[in-house]
Amino acid sequence: MTTANHHIEKDPSYGWLMVLIVFTLSALSFGSLGAISVFLKPLSTEFGWSRGMTSLGYTAIAFSSALFGLLWGIIADRYGTRWFGVIAAIVMTFSLFMLSRQESIVEFYGFYFLFGAFGNAMVSSPLFANVGFWFRQNPGLALGITAAGGAFGQGVIPFLTGIGIAEYGWRNTYLITAATYLLIAFPIAFFIRESPWRLRIRNSSVVDDRHFPLSEVEVIAWISVAVIFCCNCMAVPIVHLVPLLTDKGASVESATSVLMVLMFAGVVGRILGGKLGDLIGALPTYILMSIGQTVFVFWFPHVDNRPMLFMLAICFGFTYSGVMSSILVCTRMMVSARLAARAMSMTSFFGWGGMGLGGFIGGYLYDLNGDYVWSYTFASLMGAVNLVILTLFSLRIYSQRRALSKKKDHPAGALT
């Protein structure tokens, strides 16, 4: 019995294969979200849709990811994530294929909604929770590397999409993307396994060894409220950076190269953000990275110098992606294995809601003003609100720890 427990407590080497699998699946999924910004102008031109209307495609995928993520979180905690990747691979391929044949705004929204509900929602929070509990040692690093897949995909896929649209048109680009996703995602999805730690907790009456001064419900509530605003902040450049740059006269290839650099910086940001969470704590890392994204996002409409634009993209990409890792690590460290997928899905619900709303408001403010200055100002203001909430959360944890410490030093009924 002791030997078995000792074996379970170790970090199995298969966990690193899970990191690679979920890295790849999230790269494909998040890459399609990023590519919406590249399809935005060609679709607007062909069908006569406004910038705000087309931006709602991103909102559709974000809200469906949010809504269905809650369902998949419940199922994952109860039954595991064994077949999540297979289902997601099939649905992502089908959605992209149907987008190549779309003729109306309803189809555009509908197929992106499907992509989010049965694709993105299945390969993000539930699988991140699975990966996080493969590791007792340095879970932040493992989650950071896993989450880096999203940034990698959001850099590479929009760039390749821009080349594809220029060479083959937007319909054929959707079709080529669908075939590529099937060839990559479908085979690797069969290698998904459940974390031994989560299996042990789910299949027994063992009480999870959680040590945190706030209840799990309160933790989830604090993080959920914060991510609404931090995701409002990051959504604007994700959806509108390519249109902003092409409006200023840059070619699509040039604009997507800036986005690619931003996302590659994000790969580093997610990995180091996760590792920093292991070293100084998840919440301090979240606050530090949030300061960065709030400051840097404001300057995108105001920078025209190309080297400075690349530097700004690197700084924003690093910090915004560090925020993404920090949210995952906060949830991993502050809730139990038994509740992990539901907790990550709940915080993701509000995060995706914030992303969808931020992407839409960015487009709506553009339609009102004819430029992106107020869109990016809005993003920075939302980042500031996020920082206020995180500061209050930190103070709440500190006060509760002090109260518990005093209670231990002076137990009720003790003689004074």
Phi and psi in degrees as a GROMACS rama.xvg file:
@    title "Ramachandran Plot"
@    xaxis  label "Phi"
@    yaxis  label "Psi"
@TYPE xy
-62.9547  -42.282  THR-2
-62.5249  -42.7781  THR-3
-61.7781  -44.864  ALA-4
-63.2985  -39.5206  ASN-5
-63.1971  -38.9591  HIS-6
-64.6051  -40.757  HIS-7
-66.769  -35.7622  ILE-8
-68.6859  -24.3406  GLU-9
-68.4186  158.802  LYS-10
-86.6102  105.273  ASP-11
-63.2308  144.767  PRO-12
-64.631  -24.687  SER-13
-62.4514  -22.4092  TYR-14
-57.8537  -35.1814  GLY-15
-72.1833  -30.1468  TRP-16
-66.2667  -37.9904  LEU-17
-63.0251  -38.9799  MET-18
-58.1071  -46.1092  VAL-19
-64.5043  -42.5256  LEU-20
-64.3654  -49.0385  ILE-21
-71.5732  -32.6937  VAL-22
-54.6403  -48.3387  PHE-23
-67.8302  -45.9414  THR-24
-63.7781  -41.1097  LEU-25
-71.2543  -30.1421  SER-26
-61.4617  -44.1232  ALA-27
-66.062  -45.8985  LEU-28
-66.0118  -53.9833  SER-29
-67.8715  -28.1806  PHE-30
-61.5489  -37.6922  GLY-31
-67.9794  -33.7555  SER-32
-63.0979  -45.473  LEU-33
-65.0915  -33.0688  GLY-34
-69.4264  -18.1168  ALA-35
-56.4023  -36.0775  ILE-36
-63.8918  -28.5709  SER-37
-80.935  -34.8453  VAL-38
-75.1674  -17.66  PHE-39
-55.1852  -53.3048  LEU-40
-72.0184  -42.3797  LYS-41
-59.0331  -40.3227  PRO-42
-69.7154  -40.8896  LEU-43
-59.9396  -41.3948  SER-44
-67.174  -45.0213  THR-45
-70.8895  -41.5395  GLU-46
-101.979  -7.10749  PHE-47
75.6914  22.7147  GLY-48
-79.3547  146.609  TRP-49
-73.1341  166.042  SER-50
-62.0044  -40.1391  ARG-51
-65.4428  -42.8306  GLY-52
-61.1956  -44.0908  MET-53
-69.3343  -35.7887  THR-54
-61.3256  -24.366  SER-55
-65.6123  -15.0082  LEU-56
-61.9989  -41.4547  GLY-57
-65.7862  -39.4695  TYR-58
-62.5025  -39.578  THR-59
-61.2989  -44.8384  ALA-60
-69.77  -34.4648  ILE-61
-69.0207  -46.5014  ALA-62
-70.1045  -35.7763  PHE-63
-68.2446  -36.2204  SER-64
-62.2391  -39.866  SER-65
-65.8495  -51.2618  ALA-66
-65.0427  -50.2163  LEU-67
-76.8182  -22.1399  PHE-68
-59.4526  -35.3125  GLY-69
-62.149  -43.8602  LEU-70
-63.778  -47.2179  LEU-71
-65.7858  -30.9144  TRP-72
-64.4231  -42.5946  GLY-73
-63.5327  -46.4581  ILE-74
-64.4177  -40.6202  ILE-75
-63.2611  -43.0159  ALA-76
-67.0838  -29.4309  ASP-77
-90.0916  -39.8355  ARG-78
-122.91  -9.08349  TYR-79
94.3069  177.443  GLY-80
-117.207  22.3034  THR-81
-51.7468  -43.1189  ARG-82
-107.07  7.83719  TRP-83
-61.0264  -44.2089  PHE-84
-66.0972  -37.352  GLY-85
-64.7632  -47.8424  VAL-86
-61.0018  -44.8682  ILE-87
-62.3452  -40.7518  ALA-88
-60.822  -43.4546  ALA-89
-65.6986  -46.2933  ILE-90
-70.8039  -39.897  VAL-91
-60.9868  -42.7817  MET-92
-62.3369  -46.8419  THR-93
-61.9204  -43.844  PHE-94
-62.026  -45.1316  SER-95
-66.0978  -38.1729  LEU-96
-61.4739  -43.9416  PHE-97
-69.9618  -30.7722  MET-98
-64.985  -27.7346  LEU-99
-68.9469  -16.1237  SER-100
-111.757  5.6035  ARG-101
-64.0153  150.185  GLN-102
-133.932  -2.53628  GLU-103
-146.438  162.789  SER-104
-65.7187  -30.6539  ILE-105
-65.3026  -42.6586  VAL-106
-65.0292  -41.0064  GLU-107
-56.6125  -49.8868  PHE-108
-66.0827  -42.9107  TYR-109
-63.5161  -45.1908  GLY-110
-74.2142  -30.4238  PHE-111
-71.93  -34.32  TYR-112
-59.8808  -44.4763  PHE-113
-62.761  -42.8183  LEU-114
-57.4915  -44.0154  PHE-115
-69.3268  -42.7597  GLY-116
-68.2367  -45.007  ALA-117
-113.102  2.84521  PHE-118
-115.488  -78.4324  GLY-119
-58.8909  -41.7766  ASN-120
-64.48  -27.6127  ALA-121
-85.6123  -28.5972  MET-122
-100.043  2.72245  VAL-123
-102.239  -99.5521  SER-124
-54.1692  -49.2374  SER-125
-60.8326  -40.1992  PRO-126
-77.0514  -31.0094  LEU-127
-62.445  -42.0595  PHE-128
-62.4232  -41.1776  ALA-129
-59.3432  -50.3449  ASN-130
-61.0033  -43.4928  VAL-131
-57.5724  -32.6343  GLY-132
-97.539  13.0226  PHE-133
-80.9693  -12.8443  TRP-134
-125.119  124.516  PHE-135
-92.9648  -34.4034  ARG-136
-94.9229  125.625  GLN-137
52.8827  52.2371  ASN-138
-63.5024  -28.8296  PRO-139
-62.5027  -42.2661  GLY-140
-63.7015  -45.2506  LEU-141
-61.7943  -44.5983  ALA-142
-67.8767  -35.7574  LEU-143
-63.4475  -43.8057  GLY-144
-64.5776  -42.8122  ILE-145
-60.7772  -48.8459  THR-146
-66.5035  -23.335  ALA-147
-61.6678  -22.6071  ALA-148
-57.752  -39.805  GLY-149
-61.6869  -44.3601  GLY-150
-66.9788  -40.3194  ALA-151
-60.4553  -46.0492  PHE-152
-64.802  -38.5995  GLY-153
-71.1372  -15.5681  GLN-154
-89.213  -47.6753  GLY-155
-75.8918  -48.7502  VAL-156
-66.2139  -44.4931  ILE-157
-60.2653  -37.3744  PRO-158
-62.906  -47.4362  PHE-159
-67.0282  -33.5018  LEU-160
-62.5039  -42.745  THR-161
-60.1325  -42.5719  GLY-162
-64.5925  -42.7335  ILE-163
-62.2121  -43.8946  GLY-164
-62.9961  -41.9637  ILE-165
-64.6794  -35.479  ALA-166
-89.0309  -40.9749  GLU-167
-121.488  -7.04662  TYR-168
89.1204  161.952  GLY-169
-70.1048  -33.2326  TRP-170
-65.6222  -48.6567  ARG-171
-65.916  -30.3953  ASN-172
-65.9225  -43.4938  THR-173
-58.0375  -42.6285  TYR-174
-65.4372  -45.2119  LEU-175
-62.6517  -40.775  ILE-176
-62.0022  -41.8134  THR-177
-60.1774  -46.047  ALA-178
-64.1522  -40.6333  ALA-179
-63.3755  -42.8936  THR-180
-61.6103  -41.7894  TYR-181
-63.2044  -43.1677  LEU-182
-66.791  -33.0214  LEU-183
-89.9486  -51.4855  ILE-184
-74.5743  -40.3641  ALA-185
-61.8489  -48.198  PHE-186
-65.0156  -43.9517  PRO-187
-71.8388  -22.078  ILE-188
-63.9365  -24.4719  ALA-189
-73.0366  -9.92747  PHE-190
-93.9972  3.02654  PHE-191
-69.1551  131.45  ILE-192
-129.86  158.853  ARG-193
-86.2733  147.37  GLU-194
-61.1994  130.208  SER-195
-57.4054  -35.9806  PRO-196
-62.7775  -47.7022  TRP-197
-67.2423  -34.901  ARG-198
-62.3808  -42.5257  LEU-199
-63.2471  -45.0342  ARG-200
-65.7895  -42.1677  ILE-201
-70.0054  -34.0518  ARG-202
-97.7768  13.8276  ASN-203
-145.028  176.244  SER-204
-97.5355  14.0993  SER-205
-62.6529  134.508  VAL-206
-83.9528  129.042  VAL-207
-67.0145  145.349  ASP-208
-87.9177  74.3498  ASP-209
-100.932  133.807  ARG-210
-131.522  99.2826  HIS-211
-152.914  141.202  PHE-212
-71.4584  -18.0687  PRO-213
-107.381  153.401  LEU-214
-67.1374  158.446  SER-215
-63.1511  -36.6588  GLU-216
-62.5004  -44.3133  VAL-217
-66.4333  -40.7679  GLU-218
-58.6552  -48.8805  VAL-219
-62.3448  -38.136  ILE-220
-63.9568  -46.375  ALA-221
-61.4026  -49.7642  TRP-222
-64.1925  -40.4966  ILE-223
-61.2472  -43.7084  SER-224
-65.8486  -42.0759  VAL-225
-62.7141  -42.8225  ALA-226
-70.0167  -22.594  VAL-227
-55.081  -46.9095  ILE-228
-81.0628  -36.8059  PHE-229
-69.7653  -29.0213  CYS-230
-80.1031  -30.037  CYS-231
-53.9955  -44.1245  ASN-232
-63.9918  -50.2457  CYS-233
-77.5427  -21.5047  MET-234
-67.1051  -33.7251  ALA-235
-60.6096  -53.0228  VAL-236
-69.0872  -31.8437  PRO-237
-60.9297  -43.04  ILE-238
-86.1429  -34.0064  VAL-239
-116.939  6.90414  HIS-240
-68.6841  -46.3362  LEU-241
-61.9257  -47.8055  VAL-242
-60.1611  -38.5069  PRO-243
-58.0322  -47.0706  LEU-244
-71.7322  -38.9449  LEU-245
-69.7931  -30.6679  THR-246
-62.1725  -29.7642  ASP-247
-85.3322  2.45798  LYS-248
106.408  -1.76236  GLY-249
-73.6377  149.986  ALA-250
-72.8347  162.982  SER-251
-61.0304  -41.922  VAL-252
-62.307  -41.6407  GLU-253
-65.4659  -43.2748  SER-254
-65.4486  -42.9117  ALA-255
-70.1964  -24.6128  THR-256
-68.3902  -35.1034  SER-257
-65.7739  -44.1067  VAL-258
-61.9864  -38.6116  LEU-259
-64.5368  -43.3505  MET-260
-61.8073  -42.6431  VAL-261
-56.4666  -46.6713  LEU-262
-73.6435  -33.7073  MET-263
-65.7227  -37.1188  PHE-264
-62.4788  -32.8232  ALA-265
-65.7622  -32.2354  GLY-266
-59.1241  -47.9584  VAL-267
-65.149  -41.0519  VAL-268
-62.1842  -39.8631  GLY-269
-69.356  -40.5469  ARG-270
-67.1414  -50.4634  ILE-271
-69.9896  -32.172  LEU-272
-62.9358  -41.0439  GLY-273
-64.7684  -44.1728  GLY-274
-65.6121  -40.1797  LYS-275
-61.8585  -34.666  LEU-276
-61.6527  -35.3181  GLY-277
-66.6527  -32.2105  ASP-278
-87.8976  -46.8682  LEU-279
-113.917  -3.81831  ILE-280
108.273  146.544  GLY-281
-67.6317  -43.4731  ALA-282
-69.925  -44.4678  LEU-283
-58.2008  -36.8509  PRO-284
-65.2566  -42.4496  THR-285
-58.441  -45.011  TYR-286
-64.8714  -45.9587  ILE-287
-60.7307  -47.4143  LEU-288
-67.7466  -34.1932  MET-289
-65.2122  -37.1655  SER-290
-58.7163  -44.9672  ILE-291
-60.7776  -51.6986  GLY-292
-65.0493  -33.698  GLN-293
-65.8998  -40.4249  THR-294
-73.2343  -47.0214  VAL-295
-72.4515  -34.09  PHE-296
-62.4416  -31.222  VAL-297
-59.6564  -30.4261  PHE-298
-88.0376  -8.14223  TRP-299
-55.9302  -45.6398  PHE-300
-70.6164  -14.9374  PRO-301
-100.126  -4.14864  HIS-302
-108.025  121.511  VAL-303
-112.552  -23.8395  ASP-304
-66.8049  124.361  ASN-305
-62.2023  -47.78  ARG-306
-59.0261  -39.4589  PRO-307
-66.8533  -34.61  MET-308
-64.9148  -42.3016  LEU-309
-64.6127  -39.2913  PHE-310
-64.0602  -42.553  MET-311
-62.3171  -42.2926  LEU-312
-62.088  -40.1302  ALA-313
-64.2813  -45.9789  ILE-314
-65.0507  -46.1208  CYS-315
-65.8769  -44.0605  PHE-316
-59.3037  -42.3711  GLY-317
-63.0437  -47.0416  PHE-318
-77.4129  -40.454  THR-319
-63.2185  -38.4655  TYR-320
-72.5755  -32.2873  SER-321
-61.6163  -35.1303  GLY-322
-60.3617  -45.2957  VAL-323
-59.5723  -45.3212  MET-324
-63.3023  -42.1087  SER-325
-62.5296  -38.4541  SER-326
-61.1836  -44.6433  ILE-327
-63.7517  -43.5386  LEU-328
-69.7497  -38.5518  VAL-329
-55.9659  -48.1645  CYS-330
-65.6577  -42.5754  THR-331
-60.7747  -40.6943  ARG-332
-85.7249  -19.2615  MET-333
-105.267  -8.4475  MET-334
-125.219  167.159  VAL-335
-84.3825  163.209  SER-336
-62.0014  -32.9032  ALA-337
-64.5768  -29.2662  ARG-338
-109.097  4.95049  LEU-339
-58.3988  -50.9671  ALA-340
-66.0059  -40.1849  ALA-341
-65.6112  -39.347  ARG-342
-64.2355  -47.2421  ALA-343
-65.9315  -35.0796  MET-344
-69.4563  -36.3112  SER-345
-67.1283  -47.4194  MET-346
-65.0409  -35.6887  THR-347
-66.8509  -33.2529  SER-348
-55.1317  -48.6225  PHE-349
-73.8271  -32.5465  PHE-350
-64.802  -46.7246  GLY-351
-65.9062  -35.7095  TRP-352
-60.2366  -43.0039  GLY-353
-65.4198  -39.2281  GLY-354
-63.9643  -47.3691  MET-355
-62.6742  -42.7552  GLY-356
-67.5733  -42.141  LEU-357
-63.5013  -42.4303  GLY-358
-62.1187  -41.8246  GLY-359
-68.615  -46.508  PHE-360
-63.1724  -36.3799  ILE-361
-57.6261  -43.7702  GLY-362
-71.1122  -37.8341  GLY-363
-65.7789  -42.7441  TYR-364
-66.3924  -32.1562  LEU-365
-64.0675  -45.1087  TYR-366
-61.6084  -34.2132  ASP-367
-72.7109  -38.4051  LEU-368
-109.898  -14.9735  ASN-369
79.3961  4.8762  GLY-370
-152.806  179.011  ASP-371
-103.226  8.17787  TYR-372
-59.228  -50.2916  VAL-373
-71.0759  -26.8447  TRP-374
-61.6705  -46.7844  SER-375
-77.8616  -26.6581  TYR-376
-66.22  -42.284  THR-377
-56.8278  -45.1258  PHE-378
-58.1785  -44.4928  ALA-379
-65.8198  -39.7598  SER-380
-62.3328  -40.0644  LEU-381
-65.7097  -35.4323  MET-382
-63.5217  -36.276  GLY-383
-66.9286  -39.952  ALA-384
-62.1268  -42.436  VAL-385
-56.1488  -42.8942  ASN-386
-65.1045  -37.104  LEU-387
-61.8232  -44.531  VAL-388
-64.4036  -43.8042  ILE-389
-64.1483  -36.6204  LEU-390
-64.1197  -43.6507  THR-391
-64.5467  -38.9649  LEU-392
-60.9515  -45.2852  PHE-393
-62.0985  -42.5797  SER-394
-65.8718  -36.1153  LEU-395
-64.3252  -42.7776  ARG-396
-63.3098  -44.0618  ILE-397
-61.739  -45.8425  TYR-398
-66.3813  -37.8065  SER-399
-68.4571  -37.4444  GLN-400
-64.9073  -40.2012  ARG-401
-64.0383  -41.2754  ARG-402
-64.1796  -42.3568  ALA-403
-67.3454  -36.0992  LEU-404
-65.9008  -41.2814  SER-405
-65.1946  -37.4888  LYS-406
-64.8609  -36.7467  LYS-407
-70.3493  -38.4991  LYS-408
-71.9348  -31.8334  ASP-409
-131.176  73.9858  HIS-410
-61.332  152.639  PRO-411
-60.6797  134.132  ALA-412
89.0209  -5.99667  GLY-413
-71.8092  146.103  ALA-414
-72.4983  139.321  LEU-415
